[in-house]
Amino acid sequence: MSSSFTASDFQALFGTSPEGTWRAPGRVNLIGEHTDYNDGLVLPIALPNRILVTAAKRDDGRIAVSSGGRPGVIEFGIDELAPGSVGDWASYPAGAAWVLREAGYPIGGANLLFDSDLPSGAGLSSSAALLCATLSALLGLSELEVDPAEVARLAQRAENQYTGAPVGLMDQMASMCCTAGHALYFDIRAMATDQIPFDPPADGLALLVVDVKAPHRHVDGEYAARRKSCEQAAAELGVPALRSIAYEELDDALARLTDDVVRKRVRHVVTEIRRVEDAVALMRAGKLREVGPLFTASHASLRDDFEITVPELDVAVDTALAAGALGARMTGGGFGGCIIALTEASAAEAVLAAIEKAFAEHGFSAPSSLAATPSAGASRVS
């Protein structure tokens, strides 16, 4: 999905004029990795990169979808939708329509044309953005005003129950609820959010997002294994989730566990939750440069205790640090995807050049990068 459309393109595809355009951004998580399903804390920002949906109502109860880079139009009836009834990329807009119907929202049919500058497969949450953009468009066409956090929950439900992906709520909350110049401090257990000032350019800094272009290796099975280890540890420790283990109680908790691997997983989760708290405190105090070492400590924990990095991620982080980055870490689920690096703005180009050179020397695929300016959540564009 990567081209720019005009009203005449929409007219040519669907035979009607568009009535509006909605957008939903991707996200990158600053810190708080694999803490979400442990009732923990996360700290994402919304990216300027987004998915756009240009839309118009239709009165026959059917939805037609089309996307740049993919031929043709896919059409389905809202009342005919059931999990698995629509496949490929169209399962996401179908899932959005399905979940709105299941939740009792009186939406009508629609023609939807999708456009994106959000890289897919980079771990920047293109699937959540696609769902949030579709939900925003369908609700907007029907003139239904719904709280952004509720739209995020609908998007999660669609991905869980319609497309079959066991995702948490962080990606959708970031896409719907972030504000420009801030990170979203999301407490999963309390289902509470706060906007934390985070504007690197204003402090002479840059936040680089580098897609290492590593093929995702065993992601589904490894994710399930990590989650199972965390649940096993919580059961063994007699707590509902690892969030219940206070940082000060970590050594005692680790001593009570019998499996070395499970012990490492617990150490990552508990220390990562503390790193989120520390990062938020520093951001509130305007000490962004001091957040860098927390990024680096997070990466070491993900590499050594959670064991979800791959050589491309480790080389990118190590190279960024050697080239002068204030901190760097892998971000996302692991086994591929992206790193983030906090640098002085004046050093950003040198850090990227060093990573590109190191990748060439290692025989890795060339990385790509994008500027991570903390941006606003989903909205109507026109």
Disulfide bonds with the S-S distance in Angstrom:
none
